Amino acid sequence: MYGGSAVVSARSHTARTLTRPLTTLAILVALTGCGSSPPSELPVPEPAASPAPREEPAGRVVDVGNAPEGVAVDPETGIVALGFRNPNRLALVDGRTGETEREVPLPSSPRHLGLAGPGGPVLVPTEAGGSLVQVSLPEGKVLSTTRVGRTPHDADAAGGRIFVGNEFDDSVSVLEDGRELKRLPAARQPGGVAGTDVAVGVVSVTGRVFEAFDARTLRSLGRVSGGVGPTHVVAEPEGCYYVADTQGDAVLLLRRRGPRIEQVRRINVRGTPYGIAVDPAGDRLWVTQTRFNTVAEFALNGARPRLVRTLPTVRQPNTIGVDPRSGRAYIAGRAGELQIVEPAEDRRAPPEPDDGRSRCG
């Protein structure tokens, strides 16, 4: 299964970004699997194996230990949740100080993390255990453990329900009131999951497609290309989806328009983009560049995102989360570090004039 679920340029070759329409890809690129891949499945996209950092990471760096991967930031409590393996646990970190406040044992290894809403609970898919664990904030109490499909990889809330991507089941579990309501068929190897108030988007990493489902009726709203090799997706409330095309060195901007999904723009992001987070309150998008140990911050001005800055990160920045209240970004490095980056000074500035078209239509 694959690894992990935006300033003056730190390195000139990472600062440049271009936009161009996405063309249909007819050839799938064979890639090395991320850690492991299921029998008879195509290999899936990987983050780059990051080199030793050449620059000091921006912001503050806190040692948290043992390869953290999976970040969920709660704006209500200010807690940053991190997933760990060996031992399997969830750490609840104070987002201001970087200090770990408590640790919650988990039945098996987590990967990505989500939130049911402001204030929690934290959504923890446990891959080997085939379950979705919900953990309260700030207490760190396990509220429920629900059996789902095989190798749940990512989860998010949409329309009052919880959706879990079951990576090796080619399915999405729909949870309501702590039980599995239904299991939806999905394209091969669903990984990233991102919800809005009315719909949920799912990236299938081997199928190389993005599909959205209506959160109420559970009907598919259609599929579109996910690029060369997509891995993760984040969403904004108004229906924008940002897909990390890791193998394609790009981020795809998709939107829901009526009963269908359409592609709006392709943003070139060099450096094997992998971790991705959106800050809708500050109109910002953050994308980690694993090949360079950098993170790019974009201003979401209409349908034309603009690179604001690029910053050096900790080694192997596979996962990132952002607090929409403060604008701080939290980057988990596989070497056992949590990097805390303050927002750019112009984060809350009004969007620049564009062509009059909202980025979400």
C-alpha positions as CSV (number, residue, x, y, z in Angstrom):
1,M,0.0,0.0,0.0
2,Y,1.2,3.5,-0.7
3,G,2.9,5.7,1.8
4,G,1.9,8.6,4.0
5,S,-2.7,10.5,2.6
6,A,2.6,26.7,0.1
7,V,6.7,32.1,0.4
8,V,10.2,33.4,-1.2
9,S,11.6,30.3,-2.9
10,A,14.1,28.2,-0.9
11,R,15.4,26.7,-4.0
12,S,14.9,28.4,-7.4
13,H,14.1,25.2,-9.2
14,T,11.1,24.5,-6.9
15,A,9.6,27.9,-7.0
16,R,8.3,27.9,-10.6
17,T,4.7,26.8,-11.2
18,L,2.8,26.8,-14.5
19,T,-0.8,26.1,-15.2
20,R,-2.2,24.4,-18.3
21,P,-5.3,22.3,-19.2
22,L,-5.1,18.7,-18.3
23,T,-4.9,16.3,-21.3
24,T,-6.2,12.8,-21.3
25,L,-3.6,10.3,-20.5
26,A,-3.7,7.1,-22.6
27,I,-0.7,5.3,-21.0
28,L,-0.4,4.3,-17.4
29,V,3.1,4.4,-16.0
30,A,4.3,1.4,-14.1
31,L,5.5,2.5,-10.7
32,T,7.0,1.0,-7.6
33,G,4.5,0.0,-5.0
34,C,4.4,1.9,-1.8
35,G,5.5,-0.5,0.8
36,S,3.4,-3.4,-0.6
37,S,0.8,-4.0,-3.2
38,P,-2.0,-6.5,-3.3
39,P,-1.9,-9.6,-5.5
40,S,-2.7,-8.9,-9.2
41,E,-2.8,-5.1,-8.6
42,L,-0.8,-2.6,-10.6
43,P,2.0,-0.9,-8.7
44,V,0.9,2.4,-7.2
45,P,2.5,5.8,-6.9
46,E,5.1,6.5,-4.3
47,P,6.5,9.6,-2.7
48,A,10.1,10.2,-3.6
49,A,12.8,8.9,-1.3
50,S,13.9,12.2,0.1
51,P,17.6,13.0,0.3
52,A,19.3,14.4,3.4
53,P,18.1,18.0,3.9
54,R,20.5,20.7,2.6
55,E,18.8,23.5,4.4
56,E,17.4,24.1,7.9
57,P,13.7,23.5,8.0
58,A,11.5,26.6,8.2
59,G,9.6,27.3,11.4
60,R,9.9,25.1,14.5
61,V,10.8,21.4,14.6
62,V,9.7,19.1,17.4
63,D,10.9,15.5,17.9
64,V,7.9,13.3,18.1
65,G,9.4,9.9,17.4
66,N,9.0,6.8,15.3
67,A,8.0,7.8,11.8
68,P,4.8,9.8,12.2
69,E,2.4,9.6,9.2
70,G,-1.1,10.9,9.1
71,V,-2.0,14.4,10.4
72,A,-5.3,15.8,11.5
73,V,-5.6,19.3,12.9
74,D,-8.6,20.3,14.9
75,P,-9.3,24.1,14.9
76,E,-11.6,24.0,17.9
77,T,-9.2,22.4,20.4
78,G,-6.0,23.3,18.7
79,I,-4.9,19.6,18.9
80,V,-2.8,18.0,16.2
81,A,-3.3,14.3,15.9
82,L,-0.5,12.1,14.6
83,G,-0.5,8.4,13.7
84,F,2.3,6.1,14.7
85,R,3.4,2.4,14.2
86,N,5.4,0.1,16.4
87,P,3.8,0.6,18.8
88,N,0.5,1.5,17.1
89,R,-0.9,4.6,18.7
90,L,-2.4,8.1,18.2
91,A,-0.6,11.0,19.7
92,L,-2.5,14.2,20.5
93,V,-0.1,17.2,20.3
94,D,-0.7,20.8,21.5
95,G,-0.6,22.7,18.2
96,R,0.9,25.8,19.9
97,T,3.7,24.2,21.9
98,G,4.3,21.0,19.9
99,E,4.2,19.0,23.2
100,T,2.5,15.6,23.2
101,E,-0.4,15.8,25.6
102,R,-1.5,12.1,25.5
103,E,-1.2,8.9,23.5
104,V,-4.0,6.5,22.6
105,P,-3.2,2.9,21.9
106,L,-4.6,1.5,18.7
107,P,-5.5,-2.0,17.8
108,S,-3.4,-1.9,14.6
109,S,-1.4,0.4,12.4
110,P,-3.0,3.7,11.2
111,R,-2.1,5.5,8.0
112,H,-4.2,8.7,7.3
113,L,-6.3,10.5,9.7
114,G,-9.5,12.6,9.4
115,L,-11.9,14.6,11.5
116,A,-15.7,14.1,11.8
117,G,-15.9,17.8,12.3
118,P,-14.6,20.7,14.4
119,G,-14.0,19.4,17.9
120,G,-13.6,15.8,16.6
121,P,-13.7,12.9,16.9
122,V,-10.5,11.9,15.1
123,L,-11.1,9.3,12.4
124,V,-8.5,6.6,12.4
125,P,-8.5,3.9,9.7
126,T,-6.5,0.9,11.0
127,E,-5.1,-0.9,8.0
128,A,-4.3,-4.3,9.3
129,G,-7.3,-4.4,11.6
130,G,-9.9,-3.5,9.0
131,S,-11.6,-1.0,11.2
132,L,-12.4,2.7,11.7
133,V,-11.6,3.9,15.2
134,Q,-13.1,7.2,16.4
135,V,-11.2,9.0,19.2
136,S,-12.6,12.0,21.1
137,L,-10.9,15.3,21.6
138,P,-9.4,16.5,23.8
139,E,-9.8,13.5,26.1
140,G,-8.4,10.8,23.7
141,K,-11.1,8.3,24.5
142,V,-11.9,5.6,22.0
143,L,-15.6,6.2,21.2
144,S,-16.2,3.4,18.7
145,T,-14.4,0.7,16.6
146,T,-16.3,-0.3,13.4
147,R,-15.4,-3.1,11.1
148,V,-15.1,-1.9,7.5
149,G,-13.4,-3.3,4.3
150,R,-10.0,-4.6,3.7
151,T,-7.1,-2.3,4.4
152,P,-8.9,1.0,5.2
153,H,-6.5,3.8,4.2
154,D,-8.3,7.1,4.6
155,A,-11.5,8.5,6.0
156,D,-13.5,11.8,6.1
157,A,-16.9,13.1,6.9
158,A,-19.5,14.3,4.4
159,G,-23.2,15.1,4.9
160,G,-23.3,13.8,8.4
161,R,-21.8,10.4,7.5
162,I,-18.3,9.0,7.5
163,F,-16.7,7.6,4.4
164,V,-13.8,5.1,4.5
165,G,-11.7,4.1,1.5
166,N,-10.9,0.4,1.6
167,E,-7.7,0.2,-0.4
168,F,-7.6,-3.5,-1.2
169,D,-11.4,-4.0,-1.3
170,D,-12.0,-1.5,-4.1
171,S,-14.8,-0.1,-2.0
172,V,-15.9,2.8,0.2
173,S,-17.6,2.1,3.5
174,V,-20.4,4.4,4.5
175,L,-20.7,4.7,8.3
176,E,-23.7,6.2,10.2
177,D,-24.1,6.2,14.0
178,G,-21.0,4.0,14.4
179,R,-22.1,1.2,12.1
180,E,-21.5,0.4,8.5
181,L,-24.5,1.4,6.5
182,K,-23.4,0.4,3.0
183,R,-20.3,-0.4,1.0
184,L,-19.9,1.4,-2.3
185,P,-18.0,-0.1,-5.2
186,A,-15.0,2.1,-6.3
187,A,-12.3,2.0,-8.9
188,R,-9.2,0.0,-8.1
189,Q,-7.4,0.8,-4.9
190,P,-9.2,3.8,-3.4
191,G,-6.8,5.7,-1.3
192,G,-7.5,9.4,-0.6
193,V,-10.9,10.5,0.6
194,A,-12.2,14.1,1.1
195,G,-15.7,15.2,2.0
196,T,-17.8,18.4,1.8
197,D,-21.3,19.1,3.2
198,V,-22.9,17.3,0.3
199,A,-20.5,15.0,-1.4
200,V,-17.3,12.9,-0.9
201,G,-14.4,12.6,-3.4
202,V,-12.3,9.4,-3.7
203,V,-9.0,9.0,-5.5
204,S,-8.3,5.5,-6.7
205,V,-4.5,5.3,-7.0
206,T,-4.3,2.2,-9.2
207,G,-7.4,3.1,-11.2
208,R,-5.9,6.6,-11.8
209,V,-9.4,8.2,-11.4
210,F,-11.3,10.5,-9.2
211,E,-14.9,9.8,-8.3
212,A,-17.4,11.7,-6.3
213,F,-20.5,10.4,-4.5
214,D,-23.5,12.3,-3.3
215,A,-23.4,12.0,0.5
216,R,-27.1,11.7,0.9
217,T,-28.2,9.4,-2.0
218,L,-24.8,7.7,-2.3
219,R,-25.1,7.9,-6.1
220,S,-21.9,8.3,-8.1
221,L,-21.6,11.8,-9.5
222,G,-19.1,10.5,-12.1
223,R,-15.5,9.8,-12.6
224,V,-12.7,11.9,-14.2
225,S,-9.0,11.3,-14.8
226,G,-6.9,11.5,-11.7
227,G,-3.7,12.2,-13.8
228,V,-0.6,10.0,-14.2
229,G,-0.4,8.7,-10.7
230,P,-2.7,10.3,-8.0
231,T,-2.4,9.6,-4.3
232,H,-4.3,12.1,-2.1
233,V,-7.2,14.5,-2.2
234,V,-8.5,17.4,-0.1
235,A,-11.7,19.4,-0.4
236,E,-13.2,22.8,0.3
237,P,-16.8,23.3,1.5
238,E,-18.0,24.8,-1.8
239,G,-17.1,21.7,-3.7
240,C,-13.5,22.2,-4.9
241,Y,-11.3,19.1,-4.8
242,Y,-7.5,19.2,-5.1
243,V,-5.8,16.0,-6.1
244,A,-2.1,15.3,-5.7
245,D,-0.9,13.8,-8.9
246,T,2.3,12.5,-7.4
247,Q,3.7,10.7,-10.5
248,G,2.6,13.6,-12.7
249,D,4.3,16.3,-10.7
250,A,1.0,18.3,-10.5
251,V,-2.1,19.1,-8.5
252,L,-5.4,18.8,-10.3
253,L,-8.2,21.2,-9.4
254,L,-11.6,19.5,-9.8
255,R,-15.1,20.8,-9.0
256,R,-18.6,19.6,-8.8
257,R,-20.9,21.3,-11.3
258,G,-24.5,20.1,-11.0
259,P,-24.7,16.3,-11.4
260,R,-21.1,15.9,-12.7
261,I,-17.5,16.4,-11.9
262,E,-15.2,18.5,-14.1
263,Q,-11.5,19.4,-14.2
264,V,-10.8,23.1,-13.9
265,R,-7.0,23.3,-13.9
266,R,-3.7,21.5,-13.7
267,I,-1.1,23.1,-11.5
268,N,2.5,22.1,-12.1
269,V,4.2,21.2,-8.8
270,R,7.7,19.8,-9.3
271,G,9.3,17.5,-6.8
272,T,6.9,14.5,-6.5
273,P,4.1,16.2,-4.6
274,Y,2.5,14.0,-2.0
275,G,1.2,15.6,1.2
276,I,-1.6,18.1,0.6
277,A,-3.7,20.3,2.8
278,V,-6.2,23.1,2.1
279,D,-6.9,26.2,4.3
280,P,-10.2,27.5,3.0
281,A,-10.4,30.3,5.6
282,G,-7.1,31.8,4.4
283,D,-7.5,30.8,0.7
284,R,-4.3,28.7,0.8
285,L,-3.2,25.3,-0.5
286,W,-0.1,23.5,0.9
287,V,1.7,20.8,-1.1
288,T,4.8,18.9,0.1
289,Q,7.5,18.2,-2.5
290,T,9.1,14.9,-1.3
291,R,12.0,14.9,-3.9
292,F,13.2,18.3,-2.6
293,N,12.3,18.3,1.1
294,T,10.2,21.4,0.5
295,V,6.6,22.6,0.8
296,A,4.8,24.9,-1.6
297,E,2.1,27.3,-0.5
298,F,-0.4,28.6,-3.0
299,A,-2.9,31.4,-2.8
300,L,-6.2,30.2,-4.2
301,N,-7.2,33.3,-6.3
302,G,-10.2,32.3,-8.4
303,A,-9.4,29.5,-10.8
304,R,-5.7,30.5,-11.0
305,P,-3.8,29.4,-7.9
306,R,-0.6,31.5,-7.4
307,L,2.6,30.3,-5.8
308,V,3.3,32.4,-2.7
309,R,6.4,30.8,-1.4
310,T,8.4,27.6,-1.1
311,L,10.0,26.5,2.2
312,P,12.5,23.9,3.3
313,T,11.1,21.0,5.3
314,V,12.1,18.1,7.5
315,R,13.2,15.0,5.7
316,Q,10.6,12.9,3.9
317,P,7.6,15.3,4.3
318,N,4.9,12.8,3.5
319,T,2.0,14.3,5.4
320,I,0.7,17.8,6.1
321,G,-2.2,19.4,7.9
322,V,-3.2,23.0,8.4
323,D,-5.2,24.8,11.1
324,P,-7.8,27.0,9.4
325,R,-8.2,29.1,12.5
326,S,-4.5,30.1,12.8
327,G,-3.2,29.2,9.4
328,R,-0.3,27.2,10.8
329,A,0.9,24.2,8.8
330,Y,2.0,21.0,10.4
331,I,4.4,18.7,8.5
332,A,5.2,15.2,9.6
333,G,8.6,13.9,8.6
334,R,9.4,10.2,8.5
335,A,12.6,10.8,10.5
336,G,10.4,11.4,13.6
337,E,9.8,15.1,13.4
338,L,6.9,17.5,13.4
339,Q,7.5,20.8,11.7
340,I,5.3,23.8,12.6
341,V,5.2,26.6,10.0
342,E,3.5,30.0,10.6
343,P,1.3,31.4,7.8
344,A,2.5,34.0,5.3
345,E,1.8,37.6,6.3
346,D,-0.7,38.1,3.5
347,R,-2.7,34.9,4.2
348,R,-6.0,36.7,4.9
349,A,-5.6,39.3,2.2
350,P,-8.5,39.5,-0.3
351,P,-8.1,37.4,-3.4
352,E,-6.5,39.2,-6.4
353,P,-8.8,40.1,-9.3
354,D,-9.2,37.2,-11.7
355,D,-11.4,36.5,-14.7
356,G,-14.5,36.8,-12.5
357,R,-14.9,33.0,-12.2
358,S,-14.9,31.3,-8.9
359,R,-12.5,28.5,-8.5
360,C,-15.4,26.2,-7.8
361,G,-17.9,27.6,-10.3
